[in-house]
């Protein structure tokens, strides 16, 4: 599969009054054309920070990108997103890469009608006239399932329910038919029924528009039926990447295995409590000089405290960062 986005050694820091927060520490991954990549991990693992770093959405200061590259491939060239100016990045956001934010109420402009916000994207990126943009906006709102789109065009974000606001956010992100769509936990604040509707909507748009999709989530149950590949993040670094079936059937990192054991299952004893990963994530104010999962790992041994494990490809497309061989119960 041909890659659309390649991120290598992405390193992001936050300079705070308490010290330097090592938010991302050499993040490397790729997304293929038409592929769905799920990014999972606990809160604070760096999932959202990685995607916002790529699109220049982090405030600077305090954030700085100290190393890495993020190449977006077009038909003829490859553009490193981390080297673009603000004006150049503004042409990429919305046109080449769409972003569905977690909290639509905060992401949408509260003093602009939803119709104006979607239409503005079409005018800026596709040179539509305002009349044509308005017509296309109604089509988009109908496409994402907003009833009475022509009448609701002139309403403000606070006049929509949470689920309808998220549909507006999706219409805005997909308006210019971007090549890559990034969804940052778009269903977290919604009830279960609406979550399923939003998930189905995004997947339908992904198929119809032939988009690549990065889905950020902590819900491993959703990932199983959604993704082509899964990227597991911990403490600002990927710990395992694999095709979705491989990851669920054969996890090779103790953290991945712990996450999967914490998910309810129909074939598990209903009287037995769910397993949990003991301990807490590390303090990212400390530079990562050893395996960050060592504090919580049941397989930890001496080498884990001495160095950061490198990326190891154990099978085609299956990459793990661990010194311990879970299959054989011994160090590599």
C-alpha beads as a LAMMPS data file, in Angstrom:
LAMMPS data file: protein, C-alpha beads

332 atoms
331 bonds

1 atom types
1 bond types

-500.0 500.0 xlo xhi
-500.0 500.0 ylo yhi
-500.0 500.0 zlo zhi

Masses

1 110.0

Atoms # bond

1 1 1 0.000 0.000 0.000
2 1 1 1.299 3.437 -0.941
3 1 1 1.777 5.792 2.005
4 1 1 -0.037 9.107 2.283
5 1 1 1.645 10.290 5.499
6 1 1 4.984 9.291 7.019
7 1 1 5.950 10.575 10.467
8 1 1 9.471 9.890 11.730
9 1 1 11.102 10.622 15.091
10 1 1 8.556 13.301 16.058
11 1 1 9.728 14.935 19.295
12 1 1 7.597 17.556 21.058
13 1 1 8.318 19.384 24.314
14 1 1 6.266 21.723 26.504
15 1 1 8.288 24.359 28.352
16 1 1 6.432 25.023 31.611
17 1 1 7.159 26.728 34.921
18 1 1 7.682 23.284 36.469
19 1 1 10.166 22.212 33.795
20 1 1 10.240 20.643 30.346
21 1 1 7.460 18.134 29.647
22 1 1 8.732 15.437 27.264
23 1 1 5.357 14.958 25.581
24 1 1 6.500 13.054 22.460
25 1 1 9.713 11.060 22.291
26 1 1 10.535 9.860 18.809
27 1 1 7.078 9.034 17.446
28 1 1 7.238 7.120 14.158
29 1 1 4.287 5.821 12.120
30 1 1 2.711 5.955 8.685
31 1 1 -0.769 5.995 7.121
32 1 1 -1.481 4.370 3.770
33 1 1 -3.815 5.730 1.129
34 1 1 -7.396 4.730 1.937
35 1 1 -6.300 3.154 5.233
36 1 1 -7.889 3.496 8.679
37 1 1 -5.300 3.774 11.451
38 1 1 -6.523 3.662 15.050
39 1 1 -4.351 5.359 17.685
40 1 1 -5.035 4.041 21.191
41 1 1 -3.641 4.503 24.678
42 1 1 -4.387 5.957 28.086
43 1 1 -5.096 9.654 28.595
44 1 1 -1.843 11.602 28.427
45 1 1 -0.084 9.076 26.202
46 1 1 0.445 11.626 23.424
47 1 1 -2.245 10.615 20.924
48 1 1 -3.754 14.063 20.374
49 1 1 -0.451 15.912 20.850
50 1 1 1.099 13.913 18.004
51 1 1 -1.658 14.865 15.558
52 1 1 -1.750 18.491 16.663
53 1 1 2.041 18.683 16.300
54 1 1 1.767 17.514 12.699
55 1 1 -0.784 20.239 11.878
56 1 1 0.860 23.043 13.859
57 1 1 -2.101 23.351 16.231
58 1 1 -0.101 23.511 19.466
59 1 1 0.502 26.966 20.989
60 1 1 4.147 28.036 20.811
61 1 1 5.217 28.832 23.472
62 1 1 4.993 26.581 25.446
63 1 1 5.176 23.849 22.771
64 1 1 8.219 23.247 20.585
65 1 1 8.879 20.534 18.015
66 1 1 12.517 19.646 18.577
67 1 1 12.997 16.918 15.971
68 1 1 11.321 14.803 13.356
69 1 1 9.531 15.000 10.044
70 1 1 5.948 14.540 8.849
71 1 1 5.831 14.012 5.094
72 1 1 2.523 14.302 3.256
73 1 1 2.722 12.700 -0.178
74 1 1 0.978 14.099 -3.235
75 1 1 1.056 12.787 -6.793
76 1 1 4.340 14.523 -7.614
77 1 1 5.984 15.633 -4.384
78 1 1 6.346 15.033 -0.656
79 1 1 5.864 17.989 1.693
80 1 1 7.297 18.020 5.216
81 1 1 4.467 19.557 7.247
82 1 1 6.829 20.523 10.075
83 1 1 8.749 22.923 7.805
84 1 1 5.743 24.860 6.462
85 1 1 5.067 28.500 7.265
86 1 1 1.774 29.498 8.907
87 1 1 0.342 30.582 5.540
88 1 1 1.384 27.331 3.874
89 1 1 -0.032 25.278 6.748
90 1 1 -3.340 27.141 6.520
91 1 1 -3.626 25.920 2.930
92 1 1 -3.071 22.323 4.068
93 1 1 -5.556 22.362 6.970
94 1 1 -9.039 21.732 5.678
95 1 1 -7.935 21.232 2.066
96 1 1 -5.491 18.313 2.411
97 1 1 -6.131 17.263 6.028
98 1 1 -9.414 17.596 7.917
99 1 1 -9.617 17.479 11.723
100 1 1 -12.658 16.401 13.759
101 1 1 -12.133 17.739 17.275
102 1 1 -13.279 16.013 20.438
103 1 1 -15.419 18.882 21.714
104 1 1 -17.356 20.423 18.846
105 1 1 -18.815 23.179 21.034
106 1 1 -15.316 24.462 21.825
107 1 1 -13.996 23.935 18.286
108 1 1 -16.810 25.765 16.471
109 1 1 -16.931 29.555 16.512
110 1 1 -19.776 30.501 18.904
111 1 1 -20.534 33.855 17.194
112 1 1 -20.758 32.521 13.628
113 1 1 -23.618 30.491 12.224
114 1 1 -22.742 26.913 11.334
115 1 1 -23.567 27.621 7.697
116 1 1 -21.096 30.519 7.586
117 1 1 -18.336 28.384 9.105
118 1 1 -18.727 25.574 6.581
119 1 1 -19.172 27.994 3.672
120 1 1 -16.046 29.940 4.638
121 1 1 -13.965 26.773 4.272
122 1 1 -15.281 26.245 0.740
123 1 1 -14.678 29.879 -0.217
124 1 1 -11.120 29.937 1.149
125 1 1 -9.881 26.596 -0.152
126 1 1 -11.951 25.926 -3.292
127 1 1 -12.611 29.528 -4.424
128 1 1 -16.382 29.020 -4.326
129 1 1 -18.628 32.046 -4.524
130 1 1 -20.657 32.580 -1.344
131 1 1 -23.837 31.589 -3.146
132 1 1 -22.354 28.365 -4.439
133 1 1 -20.777 27.689 -1.033
134 1 1 -24.154 28.093 0.654
135 1 1 -25.743 25.552 -1.707
136 1 1 -22.900 23.099 -1.136
137 1 1 -23.131 23.643 2.637
138 1 1 -26.781 22.572 2.611
139 1 1 -25.797 19.460 0.641
140 1 1 -23.065 18.658 3.175
141 1 1 -25.386 19.129 6.142
142 1 1 -27.907 16.814 4.519
143 1 1 -25.133 14.323 3.770
144 1 1 -24.114 14.101 7.455
145 1 1 -27.726 13.627 8.547
146 1 1 -28.745 17.055 9.878
147 1 1 -32.521 17.344 9.346
148 1 1 -33.908 20.588 7.933
149 1 1 -30.455 21.716 6.792
150 1 1 -31.715 24.721 4.807
151 1 1 -33.550 26.043 7.876
152 1 1 -30.733 25.276 10.357
153 1 1 -28.052 26.869 8.192
154 1 1 -28.366 30.177 10.046
155 1 1 -28.357 28.735 13.553
156 1 1 -25.450 28.951 15.997
157 1 1 -23.538 26.016 17.543
158 1 1 -25.243 26.367 20.934
159 1 1 -28.612 25.776 19.246
160 1 1 -27.606 22.227 18.259
161 1 1 -27.498 19.118 20.433
162 1 1 -24.147 17.424 21.103
163 1 1 -24.674 14.822 18.394
164 1 1 -25.808 17.407 15.827
165 1 1 -22.820 19.652 16.648
166 1 1 -20.517 16.725 15.993
167 1 1 -22.229 16.204 12.629
168 1 1 -21.577 19.881 11.826
169 1 1 -17.925 19.340 12.823
170 1 1 -17.706 16.340 10.466
171 1 1 -19.294 18.311 7.607
172 1 1 -16.778 21.104 8.195
173 1 1 -13.809 18.701 8.276
174 1 1 -14.893 16.845 5.128
175 1 1 -16.176 19.856 3.158
176 1 1 -13.177 20.118 0.820
177 1 1 -12.800 16.350 0.394
178 1 1 -9.399 16.202 2.139
179 1 1 -7.117 13.247 1.531
180 1 1 -6.664 12.568 5.256
181 1 1 -9.222 12.901 8.048
182 1 1 -8.107 12.925 11.694
183 1 1 -10.836 12.189 14.261
184 1 1 -9.776 12.995 17.825
185 1 1 -12.084 10.945 20.076
186 1 1 -15.152 12.449 18.339
187 1 1 -17.682 10.340 20.271
188 1 1 -16.342 10.679 23.837
189 1 1 -18.989 13.096 25.158
190 1 1 -21.933 11.422 23.392
191 1 1 -24.298 8.694 24.544
192 1 1 -23.899 5.176 23.196
193 1 1 -26.616 5.400 20.523
194 1 1 -25.282 8.677 19.112
195 1 1 -21.720 7.311 19.262
196 1 1 -22.730 4.454 16.969
197 1 1 -24.415 6.883 14.551
198 1 1 -21.360 9.159 14.388
199 1 1 -19.037 6.203 13.890
200 1 1 -21.202 4.866 11.061
201 1 1 -21.320 8.336 9.483
202 1 1 -17.535 8.797 9.497
203 1 1 -16.976 5.339 8.046
204 1 1 -19.509 6.000 5.279
205 1 1 -17.786 9.279 4.355
206 1 1 -14.400 7.541 4.432
207 1 1 -15.628 4.965 1.916
208 1 1 -17.500 7.396 -0.306
209 1 1 -14.639 9.927 -0.479
210 1 1 -11.833 7.316 -0.419
211 1 1 -10.153 9.083 2.511
212 1 1 -7.394 7.935 4.787
213 1 1 -8.547 8.087 8.403
214 1 1 -6.732 8.395 11.731
215 1 1 -9.120 7.556 14.573
216 1 1 -7.867 8.519 18.052
217 1 1 -9.609 6.647 20.839
218 1 1 -9.283 4.809 24.138
219 1 1 -12.114 2.418 23.253
220 1 1 -10.541 -0.843 22.111
221 1 1 -13.993 -2.313 21.524
222 1 1 -14.641 0.213 18.744
223 1 1 -11.209 -0.299 17.225
224 1 1 -11.775 -4.015 16.589
225 1 1 -14.502 -3.347 14.024
226 1 1 -13.111 -0.084 12.690
227 1 1 -9.410 -0.070 11.905
228 1 1 -7.047 -1.676 9.423
229 1 1 -4.042 -1.114 11.698
230 1 1 -3.563 -0.065 15.306
231 1 1 -0.905 2.176 16.858
232 1 1 -0.588 1.794 20.644
233 1 1 0.871 4.841 22.437
234 1 1 2.358 5.023 25.918
235 1 1 4.140 7.956 27.592
236 1 1 4.725 9.841 24.355
237 1 1 5.985 6.926 22.279
238 1 1 4.502 4.092 20.192
239 1 1 4.962 0.734 21.913
240 1 1 3.307 -1.496 19.324
241 1 1 1.945 -1.207 15.781
242 1 1 0.210 -4.045 13.948
243 1 1 -2.723 -4.970 11.703
244 1 1 -5.866 -5.007 13.822
245 1 1 -6.405 -8.793 13.731
246 1 1 -2.762 -9.458 14.589
247 1 1 -2.810 -7.054 17.505
248 1 1 -5.923 -8.571 19.066
249 1 1 -4.859 -12.178 18.467
250 1 1 -1.170 -11.841 19.226
251 1 1 -0.158 -8.730 21.252
252 1 1 3.584 -8.628 21.913
253 1 1 3.952 -5.709 24.325
254 1 1 2.981 -6.104 28.005
255 1 1 1.127 -2.774 27.874
256 1 1 -0.951 -3.827 24.847
257 1 1 -1.746 -7.136 26.513
258 1 1 -2.799 -5.288 29.675
259 1 1 -5.127 -2.978 27.734
260 1 1 -6.797 -5.904 25.980
261 1 1 -7.280 -7.820 29.232
262 1 1 -9.086 -4.802 30.680
263 1 1 -11.759 -4.935 27.946
264 1 1 -14.988 -6.817 28.829
265 1 1 -15.477 -10.011 26.820
266 1 1 -18.447 -12.332 26.270
267 1 1 -16.314 -15.435 26.733
268 1 1 -14.905 -14.302 30.081
269 1 1 -16.206 -15.354 33.485
270 1 1 -18.769 -12.686 34.354
271 1 1 -18.068 -13.100 38.059
272 1 1 -14.348 -12.449 37.679
273 1 1 -13.267 -8.795 37.991
274 1 1 -11.697 -7.084 34.989
275 1 1 -7.918 -6.975 35.070
276 1 1 -6.172 -3.635 35.408
277 1 1 -2.670 -2.302 34.808
278 1 1 -1.206 -1.510 38.192
279 1 1 0.414 1.862 38.822
280 1 1 0.307 5.173 36.995
281 1 1 1.938 6.546 33.827
282 1 1 5.363 8.155 34.392
283 1 1 6.020 11.820 35.071
284 1 1 6.940 13.244 31.670
285 1 1 8.949 16.025 33.309
286 1 1 11.724 13.440 33.581
287 1 1 13.700 12.715 30.376
288 1 1 12.999 9.201 29.067
289 1 1 16.309 7.416 29.689
290 1 1 14.839 3.917 30.056
291 1 1 11.662 2.021 29.174
292 1 1 8.818 4.220 30.413
293 1 1 6.595 1.216 31.089
294 1 1 9.160 -0.429 33.374
295 1 1 7.466 0.910 36.527
296 1 1 4.269 -1.010 35.746
297 1 1 5.521 -3.941 33.686
298 1 1 5.148 -7.515 35.016
299 1 1 8.026 -8.623 32.756
300 1 1 10.578 -5.946 33.741
301 1 1 14.244 -6.953 34.087
302 1 1 17.613 -5.167 34.444
303 1 1 18.013 -3.985 30.856
304 1 1 14.668 -2.174 30.953
305 1 1 16.127 0.332 33.446
306 1 1 19.218 1.000 31.347
307 1 1 17.956 1.979 27.902
308 1 1 14.932 2.780 25.739
309 1 1 13.896 -0.230 23.629
310 1 1 14.275 0.347 19.872
311 1 1 11.629 -0.282 17.220
312 1 1 11.732 -4.001 16.416
313 1 1 9.816 -5.448 13.437
314 1 1 8.960 -8.975 14.570
315 1 1 6.814 -9.725 11.500
316 1 1 5.808 -7.770 8.390
317 1 1 3.897 -4.727 9.653
318 1 1 4.143 -5.792 13.312
319 1 1 6.463 -3.463 15.231
320 1 1 7.068 -3.532 18.983
321 1 1 9.348 -1.589 21.341
322 1 1 10.181 -4.073 24.077
323 1 1 13.247 -5.955 25.323
324 1 1 11.122 -8.900 26.475
325 1 1 9.916 -11.744 24.248
326 1 1 6.378 -12.451 25.479
327 1 1 6.031 -15.514 23.223
328 1 1 8.977 -17.330 24.791
329 1 1 8.812 -15.789 28.253
330 1 1 12.381 -14.484 28.194
331 1 1 14.393 -11.403 27.075
332 1 1 15.118 -11.018 23.369

Bonds

1 1 1 2
2 1 2 3
3 1 3 4
4 1 4 5
5 1 5 6
6 1 6 7
7 1 7 8
8 1 8 9
9 1 9 10
10 1 10 11
11 1 11 12
12 1 12 13
13 1 13 14
14 1 14 15
15 1 15 16
16 1 16 17
17 1 17 18
18 1 18 19
19 1 19 20
20 1 20 21
21 1 21 22
22 1 22 23
23 1 23 24
24 1 24 25
25 1 25 26
26 1 26 27
27 1 27 28
28 1 28 29
29 1 29 30
30 1 30 31
31 1 31 32
32 1 32 33
33 1 33 34
34 1 34 35
35 1 35 36
36 1 36 37
37 1 37 38
38 1 38 39
39 1 39 40
40 1 40 41
41 1 41 42
42 1 42 43
43 1 43 44
44 1 44 45
45 1 45 46
46 1 46 47
47 1 47 48
48 1 48 49
49 1 49 50
50 1 50 51
51 1 51 52
52 1 52 53
53 1 53 54
54 1 54 55
55 1 55 56
56 1 56 57
57 1 57 58
58 1 58 59
59 1 59 60
60 1 60 61
61 1 61 62
62 1 62 63
63 1 63 64
64 1 64 65
65 1 65 66
66 1 66 67
67 1 67 68
68 1 68 69
69 1 69 70
70 1 70 71
71 1 71 72
72 1 72 73
73 1 73 74
74 1 74 75
75 1 75 76
76 1 76 77
77 1 77 78
78 1 78 79
79 1 79 80
80 1 80 81
81 1 81 82
82 1 82 83
83 1 83 84
84 1 84 85
85 1 85 86
86 1 86 87
87 1 87 88
88 1 88 89
89 1 89 90
90 1 90 91
91 1 91 92
92 1 92 93
93 1 93 94
94 1 94 95
95 1 95 96
96 1 96 97
97 1 97 98
98 1 98 99
99 1 99 100
100 1 100 101
101 1 101 102
102 1 102 103
103 1 103 104
104 1 104 105
105 1 105 106
106 1 106 107
107 1 107 108
108 1 108 109
109 1 109 110
110 1 110 111
111 1 111 112
112 1 112 113
113 1 113 114
114 1 114 115
115 1 115 116
116 1 116 117
117 1 117 118
118 1 118 119
119 1 119 120
120 1 120 121
121 1 121 122
122 1 122 123
123 1 123 124
124 1 124 125
125 1 125 126
126 1 126 127
127 1 127 128
128 1 128 129
129 1 129 130
130 1 130 131
131 1 131 132
132 1 132 133
133 1 133 134
134 1 134 135
135 1 135 136
136 1 136 137
137 1 137 138
138 1 138 139
139 1 139 140
140 1 140 141
141 1 141 142
142 1 142 143
143 1 143 144
144 1 144 145
145 1 145 146
146 1 146 147
147 1 147 148
148 1 148 149
149 1 149 150
150 1 150 151
151 1 151 152
152 1 152 153
153 1 153 154
154 1 154 155
155 1 155 156
156 1 156 157
157 1 157 158
158 1 158 159
159 1 159 160
160 1 160 161
161 1 161 162
162 1 162 163
163 1 163 164
164 1 164 165
165 1 165 166
166 1 166 167
167 1 167 168
168 1 168 169
169 1 169 170
170 1 170 171
171 1 171 172
172 1 172 173
173 1 173 174
174 1 174 175
175 1 175 176
176 1 176 177
177 1 177 178
178 1 178 179
179 1 179 180
180 1 180 181
181 1 181 182
182 1 182 183
183 1 183 184
184 1 184 185
185 1 185 186
186 1 186 187
187 1 187 188
188 1 188 189
189 1 189 190
190 1 190 191
191 1 191 192
192 1 192 193
193 1 193 194
194 1 194 195
195 1 195 196
196 1 196 197
197 1 197 198
198 1 198 199
199 1 199 200
200 1 200 201
201 1 201 202
202 1 202 203
203 1 203 204
204 1 204 205
205 1 205 206
206 1 206 207
207 1 207 208
208 1 208 209
209 1 209 210
210 1 210 211
211 1 211 212
212 1 212 213
213 1 213 214
214 1 214 215
215 1 215 216
216 1 216 217
217 1 217 218
218 1 218 219
219 1 219 220
220 1 220 221
221 1 221 222
222 1 222 223
223 1 223 224
224 1 224 225
225 1 225 226
226 1 226 227
227 1 227 228
228 1 228 229
229 1 229 230
230 1 230 231
231 1 231 232
232 1 232 233
233 1 233 234
234 1 234 235
235 1 235 236
236 1 236 237
237 1 237 238
238 1 238 239
239 1 239 240
240 1 240 241
241 1 241 242
242 1 242 243
243 1 243 244
244 1 244 245
245 1 245 246
246 1 246 247
247 1 247 248
248 1 248 249
249 1 249 250
250 1 250 251
251 1 251 252
252 1 252 253
253 1 253 254
254 1 254 255
255 1 255 256
256 1 256 257
257 1 257 258
258 1 258 259
259 1 259 260
260 1 260 261
261 1 261 262
262 1 262 263
263 1 263 264
264 1 264 265
265 1 265 266
266 1 266 267
267 1 267 268
268 1 268 269
269 1 269 270
270 1 270 271
271 1 271 272
272 1 272 273
273 1 273 274
274 1 274 275
275 1 275 276
276 1 276 277
277 1 277 278
278 1 278 279
279 1 279 280
280 1 280 281
281 1 281 282
282 1 282 283
283 1 283 284
284 1 284 285
285 1 285 286
286 1 286 287
287 1 287 288
288 1 288 289
289 1 289 290
290 1 290 291
291 1 291 292
292 1 292 293
293 1 293 294
294 1 294 295
295 1 295 296
296 1 296 297
297 1 297 298
298 1 298 299
299 1 299 300
300 1 300 301
301 1 301 302
302 1 302 303
303 1 303 304
304 1 304 305
305 1 305 306
306 1 306 307
307 1 307 308
308 1 308 309
309 1 309 310
310 1 310 311
311 1 311 312
312 1 312 313
313 1 313 314
314 1 314 315
315 1 315 316
316 1 316 317
317 1 317 318
318 1 318 319
319 1 319 320
320 1 320 321
321 1 321 322
322 1 322 323
323 1 323 324
324 1 324 325
325 1 325 326
326 1 326 327
327 1 327 328
328 1 328 329
329 1 329 330
330 1 330 331
331 1 331 332
